[in-house]
């Protein structure tokens, strides 16, 4: 029960918690009202950087959600040109994370990371279509155990200013493993082949637990 109310904090969050606490103390010294605002801000910072444990299905017939948030795209597209996949057809699911969602990202499947590619870019609203092409982003090309390409893209948003990557090329992943996070509002795109989508636009997804697609 305690861990549900006070989940583990991601390592990226500690310095922001310290800053928020110091700011709260300064504001409280000025007035009780300002101190209350600082306290609310501190609580929000804590919950933004929360890193709760998730129950992973651990089934290679499924892809799980890489992020908490709202499903905003379920479509068939060409693969990312940055990875040389522009002539290959994929299904794509996009999940938008607002500033109240947990921002720790997880791998949709078990497999080997074949490539990690960071692309600098703009900071448009992550829900816009152009965000997939124009915003700062980080690509993970994962080869699942059935030799399918699964592409996960971390996309920075309007407020986000840092994509955190916590894995390396050639690293072996288990379904639902943490791969990093994005700070302050963002999006995750999943490109996949040989799976059928299970989610719809407008549906809420939970990282590591919501089933996105099935073989």
BANU-979610 format. One line per 3 residues: number of its first residue (from 0); for each residue x, y, z of N, C-alpha, C. Coordinates in steps of 0.001 Angstrom, whole numbers. Layout:
<atoms>
NUM	X Y Z X Y Z X Y Z  ...
</atoms>
This chain:
<atoms>
0	829 -1200 0 0 0 0 868 1257 0  1951 1217 807 2839 2383 918 3461 2720 -431  3906 1660 -1176 4570 1907 -2450 3594 2418 -3515
3	2308 2161 -3351 1330 2696 -4293 1146 4201 -4102  1193 4625 -2829 1052 6051 -2526 2368 6793 -2764  3480 6140 -2406 4805 6737 -2567 5692 5795 -3385
6	5485 5758 -4707 6299 4865 -5554 7756 5288 -5581  8590 4361 -6019 10020 4635 -6157 10246 5839 -7065  11286 6591 -6788 11619 7778 -7578 12703 7419 -8586
9	12536 7870 -9827 13569 7677 -10839 14792 8515 -10474  15969 8016 -10813 17212 8697 -10427 17297 10118 -10986  16638 10380 -12129 16651 11723 -12710 15929 12738 -11825
12	15082 12260 -10918 14224 13153 -10163 14825 13752 -8908  15898 13151 -8382 16394 13589 -7077 16841 15049 -7066  17558 15472 -8090 18038 16860 -8083 16873 17845 -8214
15	15825 17444 -8935 14671 18327 -9073 13875 18404 -7772  13844 17306 -7033 13196 17313 -5719 13940 18258 -4780  15265 18191 -4798 16077 19071 -3939 15823 20532 -4305
18	15811 20835 -5594 15552 22209 -6042 14166 22663 -5593  13162 21782 -5745 11793 22127 -5372 11671 22362 -3868  12350 21551 -3063 12302 21712 -1606 12947 23032 -1183
21	14093 23353 -1779 14763 24617 -1457 13885 25802 -1849  13280 25720 -3045 12394 26783 -3507 11193 26939 -2581  10658 25804 -2122 9518 25837 -1204 9892 26535 106
24	11083 26237 625 11538 26871 1869 11674 28384 1698  12193 28802 550 12343 30237 281 10971 30901 183  10063 30257 -557 8712 30814 -714 7968 30862 617
27	8156 29830 1439 7494 29797 2740 7998 30922 3645  9285 31255 3494 9847 32360 4284 9223 33690 3891  8748 33762 2646 8118 34993 2175 6660 35076 2594
30	5930 33948 2467 4530 33905 2891 4036 32468 2915  3039 32214 3755 2470 30877 3845 1831 30458 2517  1202 31418 1852 533 31103 587 1543 30654 -474
33	2639 31420 -593 3676 31046 -1554 4312 29712 -1176  4449 29473 110 4988 28201 578 4098 27040 186  2783 27244 235 1832 26211 -174 1969 25907 -1663
36	2154 26958 -2451 2377 26758 -3890 3644 25928 -4120  4687 26255 -3374 5933 25496 -3488 5756 24048 -3090  4937 23793 -2058 4686 22422 -1615 3958 21623 -2693
39	2964 22251 -3312 2235 21589 -4408 3189 21273 -5552  4067 22226 -5872 5056 22017 -6928 5976 20847 -6592  6406 20758 -5343 7293 19669 -4909 6602 18319 -5053
42	5335 18266 -4659 4576 17009 -4789 4452 16618 -6257  4191 17608 -7117 4084 17314 -8550 5399 16792 -9107  6515 17408 -8713 7827 16960 -9194 8061 15515 -8782
45	7701 15187 -7543 7883 13812 -7066 7091 12837 -7930  5833 13153 -8181 4994 12225 -8936 5349 12207 -10418  5902 13289 -10935 6359 13251 -12326 7488 12247 -12492
48	8402 12194 -11537 9564 11318 -11627 9334 9962 -10957  8088 9640 -10668 7808 8337 -10052 8172 7213 -11024  8579 6094 -10464 8989 4935 -11261 8399 3674 -10637
51	7087 3495 -10748 6436 2358 -10083 6780 1033 -10748  6721 -30 -9967 6884 -1361 -10533 5633 -1715 -11339  5807 -2483 -12387 4699 -2890 -13240 4692 -4413 -13382
54	3501 -4963 -13610 3345 -6406 -13808 3441 -6678 -15305  4510 -7336 -15729 4776 -7579 -17146 4234 -8945 -17550  3552 -9019 -18687 2957 -10282 -19121 4021 -11316 -19491
57	5182 -10847 -19976 6291 -11730 -20352 5826 -12804 -21340  5205 -12354 -22416 4677 -13245 -23450 5081 -12678 -24801  5877 -13430 -25551 6413 -12937 -26809 5392 -12873 -27941
60	4157 -13269 -27674 3086 -13112 -28657 2461 -11725 -28592  2909 -10897 -27655 2324 -9569 -27472 3403 -8492 -27463  2992 -7271 -27807 3779 -6074 -27548 3085 -5303 -26433
63	3861 -4816 -25462 3276 -4027 -24377 3589 -2553 -24596  2824 -1713 -23942 3000 -277 -24102 4353 180 -23553  5046 1058 -24288 6308 1598 -23787 6128 2779 -22849
66	4874 3272 -22750 4665 4517 -22013 3273 4581 -21411  3133 5343 -20329 1826 5730 -19813 1301 6873 -20683  8 6882 -20956 -534 8003 -21700 -1715 7624 -22566
69	-2054 8523 -23479 -3210 8344 -24361 -2765 7894 -25746  -3419 6861 -26268 -3158 6411 -27632 -3728 7462 -28593  -2867 8067 -29409 -3325 9127 -30320 -3209 8729 -31788
72	-2508 7625 -32083 -2377 7163 -33461 -2338 5640 -33495  -3108 5056 -34410 -3008 3634 -34743 -3141 3580 -36254  -2031 3357 -36958 -2059 3509 -38404 -969 2677 -39072
75	-1083 2542 -40392 -48 1890 -41192 776 2965 -41872  2096 2867 -41747 2989 3896 -42279 4249 3232 -42842  5077 4037 -43489 6419 3589 -43845 7322 3747 -42624
78	8363 2962 -42581 9278 3019 -41456 10076 4312 -41424  10757 4574 -40305 11533 5818 -40177 12678 5877 -41194  12744 6987 -41902 13805 7139 -42898 15176 7241 -42226
81	15201 7709 -40990 16474 7842 -40262 17161 6492 -40070  16359 5412 -40068 16910 4067 -39904 16979 3321 -41239  16716 4031 -42342 16754 3410 -43653 15592 2476 -43921
84	14463 2716 -43261 13300 1833 -43370 12135 2507 -44092  12416 3567 -44837 11335 4336 -45453 10593 3564 -46557  11175 2486 -47061 10512 1689 -48099 9828 438 -47546
87	9782 338 -46234 9186 -832 -45589 7937 -412 -44822  6848 -1187 -44943 5599 -864 -44275 5595 -1396 -42834  5095 -554 -41930 4944 -917 -40527 3562 -479 -40051
90	3094 -1107 -38996 2012 -520 -38206 2662 383 -37168  1950 1436 -36796 2506 2396 -35846 1458 2780 -34807  1871 2781 -33559 1027 3245 -32454 1768 4360 -31740
93	1092 5493 -31539 1686 6641 -30851 967 6875 -29534  1733 7135 -28481 1185 7365 -27142 1684 8713 -26633  748 9579 -26292 1082 10919 -25805 1100 10935 -24284
96	2202 11405 -23718 2365 11511 -22266 2202 12971 -21845  1202 13263 -21030 1080 14622 -20523 1924 14778 -19258  1931 15959 -18682 2845 16242 -17566 2433 15541 -16273
99	1296 14854 -16274 873 14117 -15078 1111 12615 -15215  1498 12160 -16397 1765 10745 -16616 3151 10372 -16109  3310 9095 -15769 4641 8556 -15488 5435 8573 -16784
102	6675 9048 -16760 7461 9226 -17976 8590 8223 -18147  8609 7180 -17356 9594 6113 -17531 9136 5220 -18681  10016 4991 -19639 9686 4202 -20827 10239 2782 -20721
105	9510 1829 -21330 9878 414 -21276 9853 -197 -22672  10593 -1280 -22849 10617 -1935 -24141 9338 -2749 -24370  8752 -2663 -25582 7516 -3393 -25854 7692 -4905 -25936
108	8932 -5355 -26173 9159 -6782 -26404 10546 -7176 -25896  10747 -8473 -25813 12094 -8980 -25557 12876 -8956 -26865  14189 -8803 -26776 14991 -8801 -27988 16339 -8145 -27791
111	17025 -7917 -28897 18353 -7306 -28901 18262 -5915 -29534  18888 -4931 -28900 18937 -3583 -29483 19977 -3577 -30587  19519 -3437 -31822 20436 -3428 -32962 20990 -2041 -33255
114	20227 -1025 -32873 20663 339 -33188 19984 1323 -32249  20730 2343 -31837 20181 3484 -31109 20633 4732 -31842  19681 5575 -32209 20006 6768 -33000 19317 7984 -32396
117	20111 8952 -31981 19579 10210 -31437 19544 11264 -32530  18413 11984 -32630 18268 13062 -33605 17848 14340 -32886  18657 15388 -32941 18233 16675 -32390 17086 17244 -33209
120	16316 18139 -32618 15197 18713 -33357 14467 19777 -32570  13236 20046 -33002 12414 21081 -32399 11699 20559 -31159  10902 21427 -30550 10112 21056 -29378 8657 21463 -29595
123	8058 20916 -30669 6648 21149 -30945 5800 20343 -29966  4522 20661 -29885 3608 19853 -29087 3712 18407 -29561  3962 17481 -28641 4224 16090 -29012 3011 15391 -29614
126	1820 15968 -29464 627 15352 -30039 472 15680 -31527  1252 16643 -32035 1161 17015 -33449 1777 15920 -34325  1217 15742 -35545 1742 14740 -36477 3210 14995 -36807
129	3573 16271 -36961 4940 16615 -37363 5976 16320 -36282  5517 16057 -35050 6465 15793 -33965 7313 14562 -34256  6737 13564 -34938 7478 12337 -35251 8664 12603 -36173
132	8595 13689 -36947 9647 13986 -37922 10518 15169 -37524  9944 16115 -36764 10647 17374 -36510 11236 17504 -35107  10634 16828 -34125 11075 17034 -32745 12354 16259 -32415
135	13006 16673 -31345 14121 15896 -30803 13621 14495 -30470  14390 13456 -30843 13906 12098 -30653 15066 11111 -30571  14739 9935 -30053 15729 8873 -29892 15116 7572 -30387
138	15780 6928 -31358 15268 5702 -31966 15946 4469 -31363  15147 3443 -31089 15666 2140 -30691 15169 1111 -31717  16075 492 -32412 15701 -595 -33334 15962 -1915 -32633
141	14883 -2622 -32329 14958 -3859 -31546 14588 -5034 -32443  15384 -6077 -32423 15062 -7306 -33141 14475 -8283 -32122  13178 -8605 -32282 12542 -9482 -31308 12972 -10930 -31539
144	12514 -11844 -30690 13006 -13229 -30755 12532 -13943 -32009  11538 -13386 -32703 11052 -13957 -33958 11649 -13253 -35176  12692 -12455 -34937 13435 -11757 -35991 12630 -10644 -36654
147	11633 -10103 -35941 10884 -8950 -36429 11534 -7664 -35943  11436 -6612 -36753 11882 -5286 -36332 10781 -4619 -35505  11128 -4165 -34324 10248 -3340 -33498 11009 -2051 -33213
150	10453 -939 -33652 11117 356 -33491 10392 1156 -32410  11118 1571 -31405 10578 2448 -30369 11248 3806 -30496  10436 4865 -30503 10974 6218 -30632 10520 7061 -29446
153	11478 7599 -28705 11189 8580 -27660 11194 9957 -28325  10123 10720 -28140 9999 12025 -28790 9777 13107 -27734  10657 14100 -27715 10509 15215 -26782 9313 16068 -27195
156	8733 16773 -26234 7543 17568 -26514 7757 19055 -26327  6653 19762 -26126 6663 21220 -26022 7463 21690 -24821  7346 20989 -23711 8026 21381 -22481 9269 20531 -22232
159	9267 19313 -22794 10398 18404 -22572 11684 19009 -23124  12779 18802 -22398 14054 19314 -22870 15176 18284 -22712  14800 17063 -22375 15849 16053 -22285 15282 14660 -22443
162	15868 13895 -23354 15560 12483 -23500 16664 11701 -22799  16277 10822 -21909 17231 10030 -21133 17232 8601 -21659  18378 8122 -22104 18540 6749 -22591 19348 5966 -21568
165	18848 4797 -21166 19503 4026 -20109 19959 2644 -20582  19956 2415 -21897 20396 1131 -22437 21431 1383 -23530  22038 299 -24029 23113 413 -25010 22870 -499 -26213
168	23495 -153 -27311 23438 -998 -28499 23950 -2396 -28166  23309 -3406 -28747 23630 -4833 -28573 23173 -5391 -27228  22536 -4556 -26415 22039 -5032 -25125 20809 -5910 -25322
171	20733 -6977 -24543 19575 -7864 -24584 18535 -7373 -23580  17305 -7280 -24029 16222 -6774 -23189 15164 -7839 -22964  14546 -7772 -21805 13344 -8552 -21543 12144 -7627 -21661
174	11028 -8173 -22102 9814 -7379 -22277 9511 -6580 -21010  9286 -5274 -21180 8962 -4421 -20048 10155 -3828 -19323  11379 -4141 -19756 12557 -3538 -19129 12549 -2019 -19359
177	13035 -1278 -18388 13152 167 -18524 14246 503 -19536  13959 1476 -20414 14965 1887 -21397 15331 3367 -21248  14585 4109 -20403 14886 5520 -20199 13638 6304 -19860
180	13715 7616 -19999 12563 8467 -19733 12708 9767 -20533  11609 10539 -20565 11634 11862 -21192 11107 12852 -20163  11793 13957 -20020 11406 14912 -18986 10361 15912 -19474
183	9215 15936 -18778 8192 16999 -18860 7375 17022 -20168  6562 16016 -20386 5591 16031 -21489 6194 15560 -22797  5670 14476 -23383 6358 13890 -24520 5498 12821 -25189
186	6152 11965 -26000 5426 10983 -26805 6331 9782 -27090  5712 8629 -27263 6435 7428 -27682 5726 6833 -28888  6491 6527 -29935 5975 5860 -31122 6527 4445 -31172
189	5671 3492 -31545 6103 2109 -31736 5769 1699 -33168  6790 1312 -33921 6611 747 -35260 6819 -764 -35154  5950 -1549 -35770 6069 -3004 -35640 5521 -3694 -36876
192	5931 -4940 -37046 5455 -5768 -38152 5023 -7125 -37605  4078 -7751 -38301 3609 -9100 -37983 2889 -9206 -36643  2335 -8103 -36169 1439 -8087 -35010 163 -7348 -35412
195	-948 -7687 -34762 -2213 -6998 -35004 -2521 -6084 -33817  -2885 -4820 -34074 -3119 -3868 -32970 -4304 -4285 -32105  -4190 -4009 -30810 -5242 -4322 -29847 -5842 -3073 -29205
198	-5282 -1903 -29498 -5735 -672 -28853 -6409 241 -29870  -7131 1234 -29347 -7836 2203 -30181 -7437 3616 -29780  -7632 4546 -30694 -7355 5954 -30413 -8235 6423 -29250
201	-7628 7138 -28320 -8341 7633 -27147 -8200 6747 -25936  -7699 5530 -26124 -7524 4604 -25004 -6332 5017 -24160  -6432 4805 -22854 -5312 5053 -21957 -4430 3813 -21876
204	-3127 4019 -21892 -2170 2924 -21829 -1311 3043 -20576  -880 1889 -20066 17 1827 -18916 1303 1149 -19349  2408 1811 -19117 3712 1304 -19542 3986 -75 -18959
207	4361 -1009 -19835 4724 -2344 -19399 3563 -3291 -19177  2321 -2744 -19120 1174 -3586 -18792 125 -3640 -19893  -196 -2522 -20514 -1221 -2510 -21566 -712 -3270 -22786
210	-1540 -4165 -23309 -1177 -4950 -24487 -1510 -4136 -25742  -474 -3786 -26506 -653 -2960 -27695 -1038 -3773 -28917  -417 -4938 -29070 -603 -5722 -30291 -343 -7191 -29995
213	-896 -8058 -30881 -759 -9508 -30716 -419 -10140 -32049  345 -11205 -32019 693 -11940 -33253 -557 -12538 -33880
</atoms>
